[in-house]
Amino acid sequence: MKKQEKSKLTEEFKISKKPSVIPSATRDLEKAAEVLKRGGVVIFPTDTVYGVGCRFDMPQAIARIKNIKKTSQDFPILISNLNQAHKLAKFTPQAQHLANLYWPGALTIVLQNKTRDEKIGLRIPDSDIMLEIINKISTPIIGTSANFHGQSVPTSYKELDPNFVKLADYVIKGPCKMAKESTVIDITFIPPRILRKGVIQLQ
């Protein structure tokens, strides 16, 4: 992370009552990747907070997460490289500048969707676990906080709600090194709007 610069600116799964828990220390992420490939839901540690996700291109899995979280909100997408970002969104010079400064890292950038008349939030996490998973399945994944709508956001495995955990297919144990949500900036507005204050302090 650039300290000075950053300081500035479906195969549908049945719900399992006892999801398998994968210790991240073993780097045994093959099974988690397989769950995601088949349309399953996985809970995972990111660089910011604990998240829950699925493949971004499986509507049934996304609908399942919305049902689990009890929300109708759209979710941001976690990617592993800029090539994926450019395929999904219309990048302006400003967006490219922010991405170059803060990715991988705790900044979610909201842009115009490249193929639909809607917005899309993208982030490259600063997390080896997440980048490895995304690369294993060769597909971006939905990444939203692992909590029921309205609950506090978990920043460690022990803070996860057991009732939430049992609704997932796999859980990966590991640390969230920043323990705070990402900053969200919408650059489709002029000037851009900060939708959520988080790790990155933008001016």
TORPAMAR-499443 format. One record per atom (N, C-alpha, C): residue number from 1; chain; atom name; x, y, z. Coordinates in nm, 2 decimals, always signed. Example, Ala and Ser with C-alpha at 12.3 -4.5 7.8 and 13.67 -1.06 7.14 Angstrom:
# TORPAMAR-499443
R 1 A N +1.32 -0.57 +0.78
R 1 A CA +1.23 -0.45 +0.78
R 1 A C +1.32 -0.33 +0.78
R 2 A N +1.28 -0.22 +0.71
R 2 A CA +1.37 -0.11 +0.71
R 2 A C +1.29 +0.00 +0.79
***
This chain:
# TORPAMAR-499443
R 1 A N +0.08 -0.12 +0.00
R 1 A CA +0.00 +0.00 +0.00
R 1 A C +0.09 +0.13 +0.00
R 2 A N +0.05 +0.23 -0.07
R 2 A CA +0.12 +0.35 -0.08
R 2 A C +0.08 +0.45 +0.03
R 3 A N +0.15 +0.45 +0.14
R 3 A CA +0.11 +0.53 +0.26
R 3 A C +0.08 +0.67 +0.23
R 4 A N +0.18 +0.74 +0.16
R 4 A CA +0.16 +0.88 +0.14
R 4 A C +0.05 +0.92 +0.05
R 5 A N +0.04 +0.84 -0.06
R 5 A CA -0.06 +0.87 -0.16
R 5 A C -0.20 +0.83 -0.10
R 6 A N -0.21 +0.72 -0.02
R 6 A CA -0.34 +0.68 +0.03
R 6 A C -0.39 +0.77 +0.14
R 7 A N -0.30 +0.84 +0.20
R 7 A CA -0.34 +0.94 +0.30
R 7 A C -0.41 +1.05 +0.24
R 8 A N -0.39 +1.08 +0.11
R 8 A CA -0.46 +1.19 +0.04
R 8 A C -0.60 +1.15 -0.01
R 9 A N -0.59 +1.14 -0.09
R 9 A CA -0.72 +1.12 -0.14
R 9 A C -0.77 +0.98 -0.09
R 10 A N -2.75 -2.27 -1.19
R 10 A CA -2.68 -2.28 -1.07
R 10 A C -2.73 -2.40 -1.02
R 11 A N -2.60 -2.43 -1.00
R 11 A CA -2.64 -2.55 -0.92
R 11 A C -2.66 -2.50 -0.78
R 12 A N -2.79 -2.49 -0.74
R 12 A CA -2.82 -2.43 -0.62
R 12 A C -2.80 -2.53 -0.50
R 13 A N -2.72 -2.48 -0.40
R 13 A CA -2.69 -2.56 -0.28
R 13 A C -2.81 -2.56 -0.19
R 14 A N -2.82 -2.67 -0.12
R 14 A CA -2.92 -2.68 -0.01
R 14 A C -2.85 -2.62 +0.11
R 15 A N -2.93 -2.55 +0.19
R 15 A CA -2.87 -2.48 +0.31
R 15 A C -2.83 -2.58 +0.41
R 16 A N -2.70 -2.57 +0.45
R 16 A CA -2.64 -2.66 +0.54
R 16 A C -2.65 -2.61 +0.68
R 17 A N -2.70 -2.70 +0.78
R 17 A CA -2.71 -2.66 +0.91
R 17 A C -2.57 -2.64 +0.98
R 18 A N -2.47 -2.72 +0.93
R 18 A CA -2.34 -2.72 +0.98
R 18 A C -2.24 -2.71 +0.86
R 19 A N -2.22 -2.58 +0.82
R 19 A CA -2.13 -2.56 +0.70
R 19 A C -1.99 -2.60 +0.74
R 20 A N -1.91 -2.65 +0.65
R 20 A CA -1.77 -2.68 +0.68
R 20 A C -1.69 -2.56 +0.70
R 21 A N -1.60 -2.56 +0.79
R 21 A CA -1.52 -2.45 +0.82
R 21 A C -1.37 -2.48 +0.78
R 22 A N -1.32 -2.39 +0.69
R 22 A CA -1.19 -2.41 +0.64
R 22 A C -1.09 -2.32 +0.71
R 23 A N -0.99 -2.37 +0.78
R 23 A CA -0.89 -2.28 +0.84
R 23 A C -0.80 -2.23 +0.73
R 24 A N -0.79 -2.09 +0.72
R 24 A CA -0.72 -2.03 +0.61
R 24 A C -0.57 -2.07 +0.62
R 25 A N -0.52 -2.10 +0.74
R 25 A CA -0.38 -2.13 +0.76
R 25 A C -0.34 -2.25 +0.67
R 26 A N -0.43 -2.34 +0.64
R 26 A CA -0.40 -2.46 +0.56
R 26 A C -0.39 -2.43 +0.41
R 27 A N -0.44 -2.31 +0.38
R 27 A CA -0.44 -2.27 +0.24
R 27 A C -0.53 -2.36 +0.15
R 28 A N -0.61 -2.44 +0.22
R 28 A CA -0.69 -2.54 +0.16
R 28 A C -0.82 -2.47 +0.10
R 29 A N -0.80 -2.39 -0.01
R 29 A CA -0.91 -2.31 -0.06
R 29 A C -0.97 -2.38 -0.18
R 30 A N -0.93 -2.50 -0.22
R 30 A CA -0.98 -2.56 -0.34
R 30 A C -1.13 -2.60 -0.32
R 31 A N -1.16 -2.64 -0.20
R 31 A CA -1.30 -2.68 -0.17
R 31 A C -1.39 -2.56 -0.17
R 32 A N -1.34 -2.45 -0.12
R 32 A CA -1.42 -2.32 -0.12
R 32 A C -1.45 -2.28 -0.26
R 33 A N -1.34 -2.29 -0.34
R 33 A CA -1.35 -2.25 -0.48
R 33 A C -1.45 -2.34 -0.55
R 34 A N -1.45 -2.46 -0.52
R 34 A CA -1.55 -2.56 -0.58
R 34 A C -1.69 -2.52 -0.55
R 35 A N -1.71 -2.49 -0.42
R 35 A CA -1.85 -2.45 -0.38
R 35 A C -1.89 -2.33 -0.46
R 36 A N -1.81 -2.23 -0.47
R 36 A CA -1.84 -2.11 -0.55
R 36 A C -1.87 -2.14 -0.70
R 37 A N -1.79 -2.23 -0.75
R 37 A CA -1.80 -2.26 -0.89
R 37 A C -1.94 -2.32 -0.92
R 38 A N -1.99 -2.40 -0.82
R 38 A CA -2.12 -2.47 -0.84
R 38 A C -2.24 -2.39 -0.79
R 39 A N -2.21 -2.26 -0.76
R 39 A CA -2.32 -2.18 -0.72
R 39 A C -2.35 -2.17 -0.57
R 40 A N -2.25 -2.21 -0.49
R 40 A CA -2.27 -2.21 -0.35
R 40 A C -2.24 -2.07 -0.28
R 41 A N -2.26 -2.06 -0.15
R 41 A CA -2.24 -1.94 -0.08
R 41 A C -2.13 -1.96 +0.03
R 42 A N -2.03 -1.88 +0.03
R 42 A CA -1.92 -1.89 +0.12
R 42 A C -1.90 -1.77 +0.20
R 43 A N -1.87 -1.79 +0.33
R 43 A CA -1.83 -1.68 +0.42
R 43 A C -1.68 -1.68 +0.43
R 44 A N -1.62 -1.55 +0.43
R 44 A CA -1.48 -1.54 +0.42
R 44 A C -1.43 -1.42 +0.48
R 45 A N -1.30 -1.42 +0.53
R 45 A CA -1.24 -1.30 +0.58
R 45 A C -1.18 -1.22 +0.47
R 46 A N -1.20 -1.09 +0.47
R 46 A CA -1.13 -1.00 +0.37
R 46 A C -1.03 -0.91 +0.44
R 47 A N -0.97 -0.82 +0.37
R 47 A CA -0.88 -0.73 +0.43
R 47 A C -0.95 -0.63 +0.52
R 48 A N -1.08 -0.61 +0.50
R 48 A CA -1.16 -0.51 +0.57
R 48 A C -1.25 -0.58 +0.68
R 49 A N -1.36 -0.65 +0.64
R 49 A CA -1.45 -0.71 +0.74
R 49 A C -1.48 -0.85 +0.69
R 50 A N -1.55 -0.93 +0.77
R 50 A CA -1.59 -1.06 +0.72
R 50 A C -1.70 -1.05 +0.62
R 51 A N -1.69 -1.13 +0.51
R 51 A CA -1.78 -1.11 +0.40
R 51 A C -1.85 -1.24 +0.37
R 52 A N -1.96 -1.23 +0.29
R 52 A CA -2.03 -1.35 +0.24
R 52 A C -2.04 -1.32 +0.09
R 53 A N -2.03 -1.43 +0.01
R 53 A CA -2.03 -1.41 -0.14
R 53 A C -2.06 -1.53 -0.22
R 54 A N -2.07 -1.51 -0.35
R 54 A CA -2.10 -1.61 -0.45
R 54 A C -2.05 -1.56 -0.58
R 55 A N -2.06 -1.64 -0.68
R 55 A CA -2.02 -1.60 -0.81
R 55 A C -2.11 -1.48 -0.85
R 56 A N -2.05 -1.38 -0.92
R 56 A CA -2.13 -1.26 -0.96
R 56 A C -2.22 -1.29 -1.07
R 57 A N -2.20 -1.40 -1.14
R 57 A CA -2.28 -1.43 -1.26
R 57 A C -2.39 -1.54 -1.24
R 58 A N -2.42 -1.56 -1.11
R 58 A CA -2.52 -1.66 -1.08
R 58 A C -2.64 -1.60 -1.01
R 59 A N -2.74 -1.55 -1.08
R 59 A CA -2.85 -1.48 -1.02
R 59 A C -2.92 -1.55 -0.90
R 60 A N -2.93 -1.68 -0.91
R 60 A CA -3.00 -1.76 -0.81
R 60 A C -2.92 -1.75 -0.68
R 61 A N -2.79 -1.76 -0.69
R 61 A CA -2.70 -1.75 -0.57
R 61 A C -2.71 -1.61 -0.51
R 62 A N -2.71 -1.51 -0.59
R 62 A CA -2.72 -1.37 -0.54
R 62 A C -2.85 -1.35 -0.47
R 63 A N -2.96 -1.41 -0.53
R 63 A CA -3.09 -1.40 -0.47
R 63 A C -3.09 -1.47 -0.33
R 64 A N -3.02 -1.58 -0.33
R 64 A CA -3.01 -1.65 -0.20
R 64 A C -2.94 -1.57 -0.09
R 65 A N -2.83 -1.50 -0.13
R 65 A CA -2.77 -1.41 -0.03
R 65 A C -2.86 -1.30 +0.01
R 66 A N -2.93 -1.24 -0.08
R 66 A CA -3.02 -1.13 -0.04
R 66 A C -3.13 -1.18 +0.05
R 67 A N -3.17 -1.31 +0.03
R 67 A CA -3.27 -1.37 +0.12
R 67 A C -3.21 -1.39 +0.26
R 68 A N -3.08 -1.44 +0.26
R 68 A CA -3.01 -1.47 +0.39
R 68 A C -2.99 -1.34 +0.46
R 69 A N -2.95 -1.23 +0.40
R 69 A CA -2.92 -1.11 +0.46
R 69 A C -3.05 -1.03 +0.49
R 70 A N -3.16 -1.07 +0.43
R 70 A CA -3.29 -1.00 +0.44
R 70 A C -3.27 -0.85 +0.39
R 71 A N -3.23 -0.84 +0.27
R 71 A CA -3.21 -0.71 +0.20
R 71 A C -3.24 -0.72 +0.05
R 72 A N -3.27 -0.61 -0.01
R 72 A CA -3.29 -0.61 -0.15
R 72 A C -3.18 -0.53 -0.22
R 73 A N -3.09 -0.48 -0.14
R 73 A CA -2.98 -0.40 -0.20
R 73 A C -2.89 -0.48 -0.29
R 74 A N -2.83 -0.41 -0.39
R 74 A CA -2.73 -0.47 -0.48
R 74 A C -2.60 -0.48 -0.40
R 75 A N -2.52 -0.57 -0.44
R 75 A CA -2.39 -0.59 -0.37
R 75 A C -2.27 -0.55 -0.46
R 76 A N -2.16 -0.51 -0.39
R 76 A CA -2.04 -0.48 -0.47
R 76 A C -1.98 -0.61 -0.52
R 77 A N -1.89 -0.60 -0.61
R 77 A CA -1.82 -0.71 -0.67
R 77 A C -1.67 -0.71 -0.64
R 78 A N -1.62 -0.82 -0.59
R 78 A CA -1.47 -0.83 -0.57
R 78 A C -1.41 -0.89 -0.69
R 79 A N -1.30 -0.83 -0.73
R 79 A CA -1.23 -0.87 -0.85
R 79 A C -1.08 -0.89 -0.82
R 80 A N -1.00 -0.95 -0.91
R 80 A CA -0.86 -0.98 -0.87
R 80 A C -0.77 -0.90 -0.96
R 81 A N -0.82 -0.83 -1.06
R 81 A CA -0.73 -0.75 -1.14
R 81 A C -0.80 -0.64 -1.22
R 82 A N -0.73 -0.55 -1.28
R 82 A CA -0.79 -0.44 -1.36
R 82 A C -0.86 -0.49 -1.49
R 83 A N -0.81 -0.59 -1.54
R 83 A CA -0.87 -0.65 -1.66
R 83 A C -1.02 -0.68 -1.64
R 84 A N -1.04 -0.75 -1.52
R 84 A CA -1.18 -0.78 -1.49
R 84 A C -1.26 -0.65 -1.47
R 85 A N -1.20 -0.55 -1.41
R 85 A CA -1.27 -0.43 -1.38
R 85 A C -1.32 -0.36 -1.51
R 86 A N -1.23 -0.36 -1.61
R 86 A CA -1.25 -0.29 -1.74
R 86 A C -1.36 -0.37 -1.82
R 87 A N -1.37 -0.50 -1.80
R 87 A CA -1.48 -0.58 -1.86
R 87 A C -1.61 -0.55 -1.81
R 88 A N -1.62 -0.51 -1.68
R 88 A CA -1.75 -0.49 -1.61
R 88 A C -1.80 -0.35 -1.61
R 89 A N -1.71 -0.25 -1.61
R 89 A CA -1.75 -0.11 -1.59
R 89 A C -1.68 -0.02 -1.69
R 90 A N -1.74 +0.10 -1.71
R 90 A CA -1.69 +0.21 -1.79
R 90 A C -1.59 +0.29 -1.71
R 91 A N -1.46 +0.28 -1.74
R 91 A CA -1.36 +0.35 -1.66
R 91 A C -1.33 +0.49 -1.71
R 92 A N -1.34 +0.58 -1.63
R 92 A CA -1.30 +0.72 -1.66
R 92 A C -1.16 +0.74 -1.62
R 93 A N -1.09 +0.84 -1.66
R 93 A CA -0.95 +0.87 -1.62
R 93 A C -0.95 +0.88 -1.46
R 94 A N -1.05 +0.94 -1.40
R 94 A CA -1.05 +0.96 -1.26
R 94 A C -1.06 +0.82 -1.19
R 95 A N -1.15 +0.73 -1.24
R 95 A CA -1.16 +0.60 -1.19
R 95 A C -1.03 +0.52 -1.20
R 96 A N -0.96 +0.54 -1.31
R 96 A CA -0.83 +0.47 -1.33
R 96 A C -0.73 +0.52 -1.23
R 97 A N -0.73 +0.65 -1.21
R 97 A CA -0.64 +0.71 -1.11
R 97 A C -0.66 +0.66 -0.97
R 98 A N -0.79 +0.65 -0.93
R 98 A CA -0.82 +0.60 -0.80
R 98 A C -0.78 +0.45 -0.79
R 99 A N -0.81 +0.38 -0.89
R 99 A CA -0.78 +0.23 -0.89
R 99 A C -0.62 +0.21 -0.88
R 100 A N -0.55 +0.29 -0.95
R 100 A CA -0.40 +0.28 -0.95
R 100 A C -0.35 +0.32 -0.81
R 101 A N -0.41 +0.41 -0.74
R 101 A CA -0.37 +0.45 -0.61
R 101 A C -0.40 +0.35 -0.50
R 102 A N -0.53 +0.30 -0.51
R 102 A CA -0.58 +0.23 -0.39
R 102 A C -0.61 +0.08 -0.41
R 103 A N -0.59 +0.03 -0.52
R 103 A CA -0.61 -0.11 -0.54
R 103 A C -0.48 -0.19 -0.56
R 104 A N -0.47 -0.30 -0.50
R 104 A CA -0.56 -0.36 -0.41
R 104 A C -0.57 -0.29 -0.28
R 105 A N -0.69 -0.28 -0.22
R 105 A CA -0.71 -0.20 -0.10
R 105 A C -0.85 -0.18 -0.07
R 106 A N -0.87 -0.10 +0.04
R 106 A CA -1.01 -0.08 +0.10
R 106 A C -1.09 +0.03 +0.04
R 107 A N -1.09 +0.04 -0.10
R 107 A CA -1.17 +0.14 -0.17
R 107 A C -1.26 +0.07 -0.27
R 108 A N -1.39 +0.09 -0.25
R 108 A CA -1.49 +0.04 -0.34
R 108 A C -1.53 +0.16 -0.43
R 109 A N -1.51 +0.14 -0.56
R 109 A CA -1.54 +0.24 -0.66
R 109 A C -1.67 +0.21 -0.74
R 110 A N -1.77 +0.30 -0.73
R 110 A CA -1.89 +0.28 -0.80
R 110 A C -1.88 +0.35 -0.94
R 111 A N -1.91 +0.27 -1.04
R 111 A CA -1.90 +0.32 -1.18
R 111 A C -2.02 +0.28 -1.26
R 112 A N -2.02 +0.32 -1.38
R 112 A CA -2.13 +0.29 -1.47
R 112 A C -2.11 +0.15 -1.53
R 113 A N -2.21 +0.06 -1.51
R 113 A CA -2.20 -0.07 -1.57
R 113 A C -2.17 -0.07 -1.72
R 114 A N -2.09 -0.15 -1.77
R 114 A CA -2.05 -0.15 -1.91
R 114 A C -2.16 -0.21 -2.00
R 115 A N -2.24 -0.30 -1.95
R 115 A CA -2.34 -0.36 -2.04
R 115 A C -2.48 -0.34 -2.00
R 116 A N -2.50 -0.27 -1.89
R 116 A CA -2.64 -0.25 -1.84
R 116 A C -2.65 -0.10 -1.80
R 117 A N -2.77 -0.05 -1.80
R 117 A CA -2.80 +0.09 -1.76
R 117 A C -2.81 +0.09 -1.61
R 118 A N -2.71 +0.07 -1.54
R 118 A CA -2.70 +0.07 -1.39
R 118 A C -2.56 +0.09 -1.34
R 119 A N -2.55 +0.11 -1.21
R 119 A CA -2.42 +0.13 -1.15
R 119 A C -2.37 -0.01 -1.10
R 120 A N -2.23 -0.01 -1.08
R 120 A CA -2.17 -0.13 -1.03
R 120 A C -2.06 -0.09 -0.94
R 121 A N -2.05 -0.15 -0.82
R 121 A CA -1.94 -0.12 -0.73
R 121 A C -1.83 -0.23 -0.74
R 122 A N -1.71 -0.19 -0.75
R 122 A CA -1.59 -0.28 -0.77
R 122 A C -1.48 -0.26 -0.67
R 123 A N -1.41 -0.36 -0.63
R 123 A CA -1.30 -0.35 -0.54
R 123 A C -1.20 -0.47 -0.56
R 124 A N -1.07 -0.44 -0.56
R 124 A CA -0.97 -0.54 -0.56
R 124 A C -0.93 -0.55 -0.41
R 125 A N -0.96 -0.65 -0.34
R 125 A CA -0.92 -0.66 -0.20
R 125 A C -0.77 -0.68 -0.18
R 126 A N -0.72 -0.63 -0.07
R 126 A CA -0.58 -0.65 -0.04
R 126 A C -0.57 -0.77 +0.05
R 127 A N -0.61 -0.89 +0.00
R 127 A CA -0.62 -1.01 +0.07
R 127 A C -0.58 -1.13 -0.01
R 128 A N -0.47 -1.20 +0.03
R 128 A CA -0.43 -1.31 -0.04
R 128 A C -0.53 -1.42 -0.06
R 129 A N -0.61 -1.44 +0.05
R 129 A CA -0.72 -1.54 +0.05
R 129 A C -0.82 -1.51 -0.06
R 130 A N -0.86 -1.39 -0.06
R 130 A CA -0.97 -1.35 -0.16
R 130 A C -0.92 -1.35 -0.30
R 131 A N -0.80 -1.30 -0.32
R 131 A CA -0.74 -1.30 -0.46
R 131 A C -0.72 -1.44 -0.51
R 132 A N -0.68 -1.53 -0.42
R 132 A CA -0.65 -1.67 -0.46
R 132 A C -0.79 -1.74 -0.50
R 133 A N -0.89 -1.71 -0.42
R 133 A CA -1.02 -1.77 -0.45
R 133 A C -1.07 -1.72 -0.58
R 134 A N -1.07 -1.59 -0.60
R 134 A CA -1.12 -1.53 -0.73
R 134 A C -1.04 -1.59 -0.85
R 135 A N -0.91 -1.60 -0.83
R 135 A CA -0.83 -1.65 -0.94
R 135 A C -0.85 -1.80 -0.96
R 136 A N -0.88 -1.88 -0.86
R 136 A CA -0.91 -2.02 -0.87
R 136 A C -1.04 -2.04 -0.95
R 137 A N -1.14 -1.96 -0.93
R 137 A CA -1.26 -1.98 -1.01
R 137 A C -1.27 -1.90 -1.14
R 138 A N -1.17 -1.81 -1.16
R 138 A CA -1.16 -1.73 -1.28
R 138 A C -1.28 -1.64 -1.30
R 139 A N -1.34 -1.60 -1.19
R 139 A CA -1.47 -1.52 -1.20
R 139 A C -1.48 -1.43 -1.08
R 140 A N -1.52 -1.30 -1.10
R 140 A CA -1.54 -1.21 -0.99
R 140 A C -1.65 -1.27 -0.90
R 141 A N -1.65 -1.23 -0.77
R 141 A CA -1.75 -1.27 -0.68
R 141 A C -1.82 -1.16 -0.61
R 142 A N -1.94 -1.18 -0.57
R 142 A CA -2.01 -1.08 -0.49
R 142 A C -1.94 -1.08 -0.35
R 143 A N -1.93 -0.96 -0.29
R 143 A CA -1.87 -0.95 -0.16
R 143 A C -1.94 -0.85 -0.08
R 144 A N -2.02 -0.90 +0.02
R 144 A CA -2.09 -0.81 +0.11
R 144 A C -2.07 -0.86 +0.25
R 145 A N -2.09 -0.77 +0.35
R 145 A CA -2.07 -0.81 +0.49
R 145 A C -2.15 -0.93 +0.53
R 146 A N -2.09 -1.01 +0.61
R 146 A CA -2.15 -1.14 +0.66
R 146 A C -2.24 -1.11 +0.78
R 147 A N -2.35 -1.05 +0.76
R 147 A CA -2.44 -1.02 +0.87
R 147 A C -2.58 -1.00 +0.82
R 148 A N -2.68 -1.02 +0.91
R 148 A CA -2.81 -0.99 +0.87
R 148 A C -2.83 -0.84 +0.86
R 149 A N -2.92 -0.79 +0.77
R 149 A CA -2.94 -0.65 +0.75
R 149 A C -2.97 -0.58 +0.88
R 150 A N -2.90 -0.47 +0.91
R 150 A CA -2.92 -0.40 +1.04
R 150 A C -2.84 -0.44 +1.15
R 151 A N -2.77 -0.56 +1.14
R 151 A CA -2.68 -0.60 +1.25
R 151 A C -2.54 -0.53 +1.23
R 152 A N -2.46 -0.54 +1.34
R 152 A CA -2.33 -0.49 +1.33
R 152 A C -2.24 -0.57 +1.24
R 153 A N -2.14 -0.51 +1.18
R 153 A CA -2.06 -0.58 +1.08
R 153 A C -1.95 -0.66 +1.15
R 154 A N -1.94 -0.79 +1.13
R 154 A CA -1.83 -0.86 +1.19
R 154 A C -1.69 -0.84 +1.13
R 155 A N -1.60 -0.82 +1.22
R 155 A CA -1.46 -0.80 +1.18
R 155 A C -1.37 -0.91 +1.22
R 156 A N -1.42 -1.02 +1.27
R 156 A CA -1.35 -1.14 +1.31
R 156 A C -1.44 -1.26 +1.31
R 157 A N -1.38 -1.38 +1.30
R 157 A CA -1.46 -1.50 +1.30
R 157 A C -1.55 -1.51 +1.42
R 158 A N -1.50 -1.47 +1.54
R 158 A CA -1.58 -1.49 +1.66
R 158 A C -1.70 -1.39 +1.66
R 159 A N -1.70 -1.29 +1.58
R 159 A CA -1.81 -1.19 +1.58
R 159 A C -1.92 -1.24 +1.49
R 160 A N -1.90 -1.34 +1.41
R 160 A CA -2.01 -1.39 +1.32
R 160 A C -2.13 -1.44 +1.40
R 161 A N -2.25 -1.41 +1.35
R 161 A CA -2.37 -1.46 +1.41
R 161 A C -2.38 -1.61 +1.37
R 162 A N -2.39 -1.70 +1.47
R 162 A CA -2.40 -1.84 +1.44
R 162 A C -2.52 -1.87 +1.35
R 163 A N -2.63 -1.80 +1.37
R 163 A CA -2.75 -1.82 +1.29
R 163 A C -2.73 -1.78 +1.14
R 164 A N -2.64 -1.69 +1.12
R 164 A CA -2.60 -1.65 +0.99
R 164 A C -2.50 -1.75 +0.93
R 165 A N -2.41 -1.80 +1.01
R 165 A CA -2.31 -1.89 +0.96
R 165 A C -2.37 -2.02 +0.91
R 166 A N -2.47 -2.07 +0.98
R 166 A CA -2.53 -2.20 +0.94
R 166 A C -2.61 -2.19 +0.81
R 167 A N -2.63 -2.07 +0.75
R 167 A CA -2.70 -2.06 +0.62
R 167 A C -2.60 -2.06 +0.50
R 168 A N -2.48 -2.07 +0.53
R 168 A CA -2.38 -2.07 +0.42
R 168 A C -2.33 -2.22 +0.40
R 169 A N -2.26 -2.24 +0.29
R 169 A CA -2.22 -2.37 +0.25
R 169 A C -2.07 -2.40 +0.30
R 170 A N -1.99 -2.29 +0.31
R 170 A CA -1.86 -2.30 +0.36
R 170 A C -1.82 -2.17 +0.43
R 171 A N -1.73 -2.19 +0.53
R 171 A CA -1.68 -2.08 +0.60
R 171 A C -1.53 -2.09 +0.61
R 172 A N -1.46 -1.98 +0.58
R 172 A CA -1.32 -1.98 +0.59
R 172 A C -1.28 -1.90 +0.71
R 173 A N -1.19 -1.95 +0.80
R 173 A CA -1.15 -1.88 +0.91
R 173 A C -1.02 -1.80 +0.88
R 174 A N -1.01 -1.68 +0.93
R 174 A CA -0.89 -1.60 +0.91
R 174 A C -0.91 -1.46 +0.96
R 175 A N -0.81 -1.38 +0.97
R 175 A CA -0.81 -1.24 +1.02
R 175 A C -0.86 -1.14 +0.92
R 176 A N -0.92 -1.03 +0.96
R 176 A CA -0.95 -0.92 +0.88
R 176 A C -0.86 -0.81 +0.93
R 177 A N -0.75 -0.79 +0.86
R 177 A CA -0.64 -0.71 +0.91
R 177 A C -0.67 -0.56 +0.94
R 178 A N -0.77 -0.50 +0.86
R 178 A CA -0.81 -0.36 +0.88
R 178 A C -0.92 -0.35 +0.98
R 179 A N -1.01 -0.45 +0.99
R 179 A CA -1.12 -0.46 +1.08
R 179 A C -1.21 -0.33 +1.07
R 180 A N -1.23 -0.29 +0.95
R 180 A CA -1.31 -0.17 +0.92
R 180 A C -1.36 -0.18 +0.78
R 181 A N -1.48 -0.13 +0.75
R 181 A CA -1.53 -0.14 +0.62
R 181 A C -1.46 -0.05 +0.52
R 182 A N -1.47 -0.09 +0.39
R 182 A CA -1.40 -0.01 +0.29
R 182 A C -1.48 +0.12 +0.27
R 183 A N -1.40 +0.22 +0.22
R 183 A CA -1.46 +0.35 +0.18
R 183 A C -1.53 +0.32 +0.04
R 184 A N -1.65 +0.38 +0.03
R 184 A CA -1.72 +0.37 -0.10
R 184 A C -1.73 +0.51 -0.17
R 185 A N -1.69 +0.52 -0.29
R 185 A CA -1.70 +0.65 -0.36
R 185 A C -1.77 +0.62 -0.50
R 186 A N -1.87 +0.71 -0.53
R 186 A CA -1.94 +0.70 -0.65
R 186 A C -1.89 +0.81 -0.75
R 187 A N -1.82 +0.76 -0.85
R 187 A CA -1.76 +0.86 -0.94
R 187 A C -1.85 +0.89 -1.06
R 188 A N -1.98 +0.84 -1.06
R 188 A CA -2.07 +0.87 -1.16
R 188 A C -2.13 +1.01 -1.14
R 189 A N -2.11 +1.07 -1.02
R 189 A CA -2.15 +1.20 -0.99
R 189 A C -2.04 +1.30 -1.02
R 190 A N -2.08 +1.42 -1.04
R 190 A CA -1.98 +1.53 -1.06
R 190 A C -2.02 +1.64 -0.96
R 191 A N -1.94 +1.67 -0.85
R 191 A CA -1.82 +1.59 -0.82
R 191 A C -1.85 +1.45 -0.76
R 192 A N -1.76 +1.36 -0.75
R 192 A CA -1.79 +1.23 -0.69
R 192 A C -1.84 +1.24 -0.55
R 193 A N -1.92 +1.14 -0.51
R 193 A CA -1.98 +1.14 -0.38
R 193 A C -1.92 +1.02 -0.30
R 194 A N -1.89 +1.05 -0.17
R 194 A CA -1.85 +0.94 -0.08
R 194 A C -1.97 +0.89 -0.02
R 195 A N -2.00 +0.76 -0.05
R 195 A CA -2.13 +0.70 +0.00
R 195 A C -2.11 +0.64 +0.13
R 196 A N -1.98 +0.60 +0.17
R 196 A CA -1.96 +0.54 +0.30
R 196 A C -1.81 +0.58 +0.34
R 197 A N -1.79 +0.63 +0.45
R 197 A CA -1.66 +0.65 +0.51
R 197 A C -1.61 +0.52 +0.56
R 198 A N -1.48 +0.50 +0.53
R 198 A CA -1.42 +0.37 +0.58
R 198 A C -1.27 +0.39 +0.60
R 199 A N -1.20 +0.28 +0.57
R 199 A CA -1.05 +0.28 +0.59
R 199 A C -0.98 +0.40 +0.52
R 200 A N -1.01 +0.41 +0.39
R 200 A CA -0.95 +0.52 +0.31
R 200 A C -1.01 +0.65 +0.34
R 201 A N -0.92 +0.75 +0.37
R 201 A CA -0.97 +0.89 +0.39
R 201 A C -0.95 +0.97 +0.27
R 202 A N -1.06 +1.00 +0.20
R 202 A CA -1.06 +1.08 +0.08
R 202 A C -1.10 +1.22 +0.11
R 203 A N -1.05 +1.32 +0.03
R 203 A CA -1.08 +1.46 +0.05
R 203 A C -1.16 +1.51 -0.07
***
